[in-house]
């Protein structure tokens, strides 16, 4: 990837994909040092795509470096203008500010509440990532680095399956860098990207079809992460909808159903996981006693909704879920948890209807933004939003470090493609207003 040469005046809001820089939605004059900081920030942003699926520590180091480069290079000026002119950045920061304000009334200790707030840092990092991914080549490299990390994970996982390794539970589940739930969710995105690239040029990109088949088998038959099953089904359905429109809904349903049926009859691991879900739901309805993952989740949801009734609009404050749940369990004598495994229940308890509303508003604004994008930016952006919107119903994805970081990273990366269209829209509005003004002046001149 060529390094960026941005020492002179550079303008990016002309719809030219070869532009490399931005600032104040116009010109940004950098010193040599600032330009170097910007280049380092871009490289770190691209490297983050590899770091997130592989190492939490490396991800933290990259994020720290990106934040420093964001300040030193002057890219903060781009972010500040985006707050005023790019709705997705605005709603992202409003949502985080809402969470921050709840520190004022949380019953939890400030140190613990702040730690919980920090788990939502992806809503702060997303506008920062965005400023380093304005160049389409940088976005493409960021996606490639994520694919590379997942290919390494896939190869290692298949190797552990073929040559079993006795050791930790993670290796027995054939999960490599992350736990089985996280790996399966991330692997589902590799399946999506591989199929998307294959469909773009089937004759030239046939290896992507092979990767998609192997990765799908890894998700469904090898690594026992049921959230990955859900994510994979969502992505297959969405991809067919993106390619075929409304006509793709029925084939997508048939395709997901057929894959599930074949896997159920040929994979004992997949069959056991599905049977366990059905069994636990039935037993919970009959006895209302929880023993394992699914029925425990149902218990967490039920108790969480009960807690939320005490403060439905503003919630109990960020970080308060564990304390409130512990107090309720002292009365009920049930299992205590700090995580309800449902992002909406967590937000409802801690930030009320306002928090949940802003969270959903972020997804709506982001989805509307993707409709103005093209190519992989639009497709992958919608894929990320669809998966997180639905899988957050069975997991607190924003609280999980890897899933949360990946969300901020991929949303920032893909929606950066929409920044170059902002000035064009503004220019059109300005031209329209000037034309209206001139049309009003002409009759007056004629009368004069």
C-alpha positions in Angstrom: 0.0 0.0 0.0 1.5 3.4 -1.0 2.2 5.8 1.8 0.2 9.0 1.8 1.9 12.2 0.5 -0.1 14.9 2.2 2.3 17.8 2.9 0.6 20.2 0.5 -3.0 21.4 0.4 -5.3 18.4 -0.3 -9.0 18.4 -0.9 -11.1 15.3 -0.6 -14.7 16.4 -1.0 -14.8 16.3 -4.8 -15.9 12.7 -5.1 -12.4 11.6 -6.1 -11.4 8.3 -4.6 -7.7 9.1 -5.1 -7.8 11.9 -2.5 -6.0 11.0 0.7 -6.8 13.6 3.3 -9.4 15.7 4.8 -9.8 18.6 7.1 -12.6 21.1 8.0 -14.5 19.6 5.1 -12.2 21.5 2.8 -8.4 22.1 3.0 -6.1 21.0 5.7 -2.6 22.3 5.6 -0.2 19.9 7.5 3.3 20.3 8.6 5.7 17.5 7.8 5.4 16.2 11.4 1.6 16.2 11.2 1.6 14.5 7.9 3.9 11.8 9.4 1.5 11.4 12.3 -1.4 11.0 9.9 0.4 8.3 7.9 1.2 6.4 11.1 -2.4 6.7 12.2 -3.6 5.2 8.9 -1.2 2.3 9.2 -2.2 1.7 12.8 -5.9 1.8 11.8 -5.3 -0.8 9.1 -3.3 -3.0 11.5 -6.2 -2.9 14.0 -8.2 -5.0 11.5 -5.7 -7.8 12.2 -5.3 -7.1 15.9 -9.0 -7.3 16.9 -9.6 -11.0 16.2 -6.1 -12.0 17.5 -5.1 -10.0 20.5 -6.8 -7.7 23.0 -3.5 -6.2 24.1 -2.4 -5.5 20.6 -5.8 -3.9 19.9 -5.4 -1.6 22.9 -1.9 -0.6 21.8 -3.1 0.2 18.3 -6.1 2.2 19.6 -3.8 4.2 21.9 -1.5 4.9 19.0 -4.4 5.9 16.8 -5.8 8.3 19.4 -2.3 9.9 19.8 -2.0 10.3 16.0 -5.5 11.7 15.8 -4.5 14.5 18.1 -1.0 15.1 16.6 -2.0 15.1 13.0 -5.0 17.5 13.4 -7.6 14.9 12.4 -9.6 15.9 15.4 -10.7 18.9 13.3 -12.3 16.5 10.9 -14.1 14.7 13.7 -15.4 18.0 15.1 -16.8 19.0 11.8 -18.3 15.5 11.3 -20.2 16.1 14.6 -22.0 18.9 13.0 -22.4 17.6 9.5 -22.5 13.7 9.6 -25.5 12.4 11.5 -24.0 9.0 12.4 -21.1 10.6 14.2 -23.5 13.0 16.0 -25.8 10.2 17.3 -22.8 8.1 18.3 -21.4 10.8 20.6 -24.9 11.7 21.9 -25.4 8.0 22.9 -22.1 7.9 24.7 -22.8 11.3 26.4 -26.1 9.8 27.6 -24.2 6.9 29.2 -21.7 9.3 30.7 -24.5 11.5 32.3 -25.8 8.5 34.1 -22.7 8.5 36.2 -24.3 11.3 38.1 -27.0 9.1 39.6 -25.6 5.6 39.5 -25.6 3.9 43.0 -22.4 2.0 42.0 -18.9 3.2 43.0 -17.6 5.7 40.5 -14.5 3.5 39.7 -16.7 0.5 38.9 -19.2 2.6 37.0 -16.5 4.2 34.9 -15.1 0.8 34.1 -18.5 -0.2 32.8 -18.7 3.0 30.8 -15.3 2.3 29.2 -16.8 -0.8 27.7 -18.8 1.4 25.3 -15.7 3.2 24.1 -16.3 2.0 20.5 -18.8 4.8 20.2 -16.0 7.2 20.8 -13.5 5.3 18.6 -15.8 5.0 15.7 -15.6 8.7 14.7 -11.8 8.5 15.1 -11.5 5.4 12.9 -13.6 7.2 10.4 -11.2 10.1 9.9 -8.3 7.6 9.1 -10.4 5.6 6.6 -11.5 8.3 4.2 -9.3 6.9 1.5 -10.9 3.9 -0.1 -7.6 2.1 -0.4 -7.1 2.3 3.3 -10.6 0.9 3.9 -9.9 -2.0 1.5 -6.6 -2.8 3.3 -8.4 -2.7 6.7 -10.9 -5.3 5.5 -8.1 -7.4 4.1 -6.2 -7.3 7.4 -9.4 -8.6 9.1 -9.7 -11.3 6.5 -6.1 -12.3 7.1 -6.5 -12.6 10.8 -9.6 -14.8 10.3 -7.9 -16.9 7.7 -5.1 -17.6 10.2 -7.8 -18.4 12.8 -9.5 -20.7 10.4 -6.4 -22.6 9.5 -5.4 -23.0 13.1 -8.9 -24.1 14.1 -9.1 -26.7 11.3 -5.7 -28.0 12.3 -6.8 -28.5 15.9 -9.8 -30.3 14.6 -7.8 -32.6 12.4 -5.0 -33.2 14.9 -6.7 -32.9 18.3 -4.8 -31.2 21.0 -5.3 -32.0 24.7 -5.3 -28.9 26.8 -7.5 -25.9 27.6 -11.3 -25.9 27.0 -10.8 -23.4 24.2 -8.6 -25.8 22.2 -11.0 -28.6 22.8 -13.7 -26.4 21.3 -11.3 -25.6 18.4 -11.3 -21.9 19.3 -7.9 -20.3 18.9 -7.4 -16.7 19.9 -10.9 -16.0 21.3 -13.6 -18.1 23.0 -16.0 -20.2 20.9 -18.8 -17.6 20.9 -16.6 -14.7 19.8 -14.7 -16.8 17.2 -17.9 -18.1 15.5 -19.4 -14.5 15.3 -16.2 -13.2 13.7 -15.9 -16.3 11.4 -19.4 -15.6 10.1 -18.1 -12.2 8.8 -15.3 -14.1 7.0 -18.0 -16.3 5.3 -19.9 -13.2 4.3 -16.9 -11.4 2.9 -15.7 -14.5 1.0 -19.1 -15.1 -0.6 -19.5 -11.4 -1.5 -16.1 -11.2 -3.2 -16.8 -14.5 -5.0 -20.1 -13.2 -6.4 -18.4 -10.1 -7.7 -16.1 -12.0 -10.0 -16.9 -15.8 -9.8 -14.4 -16.9 -12.5 -11.5 -15.0 -11.0 -12.2 -15.3 -7.3 -13.2 -19.0 -7.0 -10.8 -19.5 -4.0 -13.1 -17.3 -2.0 -15.9 -19.9 -2.6 -13.6 -22.6 -1.1 -12.9 -20.3 1.9 -16.6 -19.7 2.4 -17.4 -23.4 2.4 -14.7 -24.3 4.9 -15.5 -21.4 7.2 -19.2 -22.3 7.1 -18.3 -25.8 8.1 -16.1 -24.6 10.8 -18.9 -22.4 12.3 -21.6 -25.0 12.1 -19.9 -28.3 12.7 -16.7 -27.7 14.5 -16.8 -24.7 16.9 -19.9 -24.9 19.2 -20.9 -21.3 19.3 -24.6 -20.9 18.8 -24.4 -17.1 18.5 -22.4 -17.8 15.4 -25.2 -19.9 14.0 -27.5 -17.0 14.4 -25.0 -14.5 12.9 -24.4 -16.8 9.9 -28.1 -17.2 9.2 -28.5 -13.4 9.3 -25.6 -12.8 7.0 -26.7 -15.3 4.4 -30.2 -13.9 4.4 -29.0 -10.3 4.1 -26.5 -11.1 1.3 -29.3 -12.7 -0.8 -31.5 -9.7 0.0 -28.7 -7.3 -1.1 -28.2 -9.2 -4.4 -31.8 -10.0 -5.3 -33.9 -7.4 -3.4 -37.2 -8.5 -1.9 -37.2 -11.5 -4.2 -34.3 -12.8 -2.3 -36.2 -13.3 1.0 -37.8 -16.5 0.0 -34.6 -18.1 -1.4 -32.7 -16.9 1.6 -35.1 -18.6 4.0 -35.0 -21.8 1.9 -31.2 -21.7 1.8 -30.7 -21.1 5.6 -33.3 -23.9 6.3 -31.6 -26.3 4.0 -28.1 -25.7 5.4 -29.5 -26.1 8.9 -31.3 -29.3 8.1 -28.3 -30.9 6.4 -26.0 -29.8 9.2 -28.4 -31.1 11.8 -28.4 -34.6 10.3 -24.7 -34.8 9.6 -23.1 -33.0 12.6 -23.5 -34.5 16.0 -22.1 -31.3 17.7 -24.6 -29.0 15.8 -27.5 -31.4 16.6 -26.6 -31.6 20.3 -26.4 -27.8 20.6 -29.8 -27.3 18.9 -31.5 -30.1 20.9 -30.1 -28.5 24.1 -31.8 -25.2 23.2 -35.1 -26.8 22.6 -34.9 -28.9 25.8 -33.9 -26.1 28.1 -36.7 -23.8 26.8 -39.3 -26.5 27.4 -38.0 -27.3 30.9 -37.9 -23.6 31.8 -41.5 -23.2 30.8 -42.5 -26.2 32.9 -40.4 -25.8 36.1 -39.2 -22.2 35.8 -35.8 -23.5 37.2 -32.6 -22.6 35.4 -29.6 -25.0 35.1 -27.8 -24.1 31.9 -27.1 -21.4 29.4 -30.4 -20.9 27.6 -32.7 -21.2 30.6 -30.3 -19.0 32.6 -30.6 -16.3 29.9 -34.4 -16.5 30.1 -34.1 -16.0 33.9 -31.8 -13.1 33.5 -34.1 -11.4 31.0 -37.1 -11.9 33.2 -35.3 -10.5 36.3 -33.8 -7.7 34.3 -37.1 -6.5 33.1 -38.4 -6.6 36.7 -35.5 -4.4 37.8 -36.1 -1.9 35.0 -39.6 -1.2 36.2 -38.2 0.8 39.1 -36.7 3.4 36.8 -38.1 2.9 33.3 -37.1 6.2 31.7 -33.6 7.1 32.8 -32.5 3.8 34.3 -30.5 3.2 37.5 -27.2 4.5 36.0 -24.3 3.0 34.2 -22.6 0.1 36.0 -25.6 -0.4 38.3 -26.9 -3.7 36.8 -24.7 -6.0 39.0 -25.7 -4.2 42.2 -29.5 -4.1 41.4 -29.5 -7.7 40.3 -27.7 -8.8 43.4 -30.2 -7.0 45.6 -33.1 -8.8 43.8 -31.4 -12.2 44.0 -31.0 -11.8 47.8 -34.8 -11.9 47.8 -35.3 -14.6 45.2 -32.3 -16.8 46.0 -31.4 -17.3 42.4 -28.0 -17.1 40.6 -26.3 -13.7 40.6 -24.9 -12.3 37.4 -23.2 -9.1 36.2 -24.2 -9.7 32.6 -27.8 -10.5 31.4 -26.5 -11.6 28.0 -28.8 -9.1 26.3 -27.7 -5.7 25.4 -31.2 -4.2 25.4 -31.9 -5.5 28.9 -28.6 -4.1 30.1 -29.3 -0.7 28.6 -32.9 -0.7 29.9 -31.8 -1.3 33.5 -28.9 1.1 33.4 -30.1 3.9 31.0 -33.8 3.3 30.7 -36.0 3.8 27.6 -33.9 6.8 26.7 -30.7 4.7 26.5 -32.4 2.0 24.5 -34.0 4.6 22.2 -30.7 6.3 21.4 -29.0 2.9 20.9 -31.7 1.9 18.3 -31.6 5.4 16.8 -27.8 4.9 16.2 -28.6 1.7 14.2 -31.4 3.5 12.2 -29.2 6.5 11.3 -26.3 4.2 10.4 -28.5 2.0 8.2 -29.8 5.1 6.4 -26.2 6.2 5.9 -25.3 2.9 4.3 -28.0 3.4 1.7 -25.9 6.3 0.2 -22.8 4.1 0.0 -21.6 1.8 -2.7 -19.8 -1.6 -3.1 -18.2 -3.3 -0.1 -18.8 -0.2 2.1 -22.5 -0.5 1.8 -22.7 -4.3 1.9 -20.4 -4.8 4.9 -21.8 -1.8 6.7 -25.3 -3.3 6.5 -24.0 -6.7 7.5 -22.4 -5.4 10.7 -25.5 -3.5 11.6 -27.8 -6.4 11.0 -25.8 -8.9 13.0 -25.3 -6.7 16.0 -28.9 -5.4 16.0 -30.2 -9.0 16.3 -27.5 -10.9 18.1 -27.5 -8.2 20.9 -30.8 -9.9 21.8 -28.9 -13.0 23.0 -25.6 -11.5 24.0 -24.3 -8.2 25.4 -22.0 -7.7 22.5 -21.1 -4.1 23.4 -19.8 -5.2 26.7 -17.5 -7.9 25.2 -14.2 -6.4 24.3 -13.6 -8.1 21.0 -17.1 -7.8 19.7 -17.4 -4.2 20.8 -14.1 -3.1 19.3 -15.0 -4.9 16.0 -18.3 -3.1 15.9 -16.7 0.4 16.3 -13.9 -0.5 13.8 -16.1 -1.9 11.0 -18.8 0.8 11.4 -16.2 3.5 11.3 -14.4 1.9 8.4 -17.4 1.4 6.2 -19.3 4.6 7.0 -16.1 6.6 6.2 -17.1 6.1 2.6 -20.0 8.5 3.1 -17.9 11.5 4.3 -16.9 12.4 0.7 -20.5 12.9 -0.2 -21.3 15.5 2.5 -19.9 18.5 0.7 -21.5 17.5 -2.6 -24.9 17.6 -0.9 -24.2 20.9 0.7 -23.1 22.4 -2.6 -26.4 21.2 -4.2 -28.4 22.8 -1.5 -26.4 26.0 -1.9 -26.9 26.1 -5.6 -30.7 25.5 -5.2 -30.9 28.4 -2.7 -28.9 30.7 -5.0 -31.2 29.7 -7.9 -34.3 30.5 -5.9 -32.8 33.8 -4.8 -32.0 34.8 -8.4 -35.5 33.8 -9.5 -37.0 36.1 -6.9 -34.7 39.0 -7.9 -35.4 38.8 -11.7 -39.1 40.0 -11.4 -38.0 42.9 -9.2 -35.3 44.0 -11.8 -37.9 43.8 -14.6 -40.3 45.9 -12.6 -37.6 48.5 -11.9 
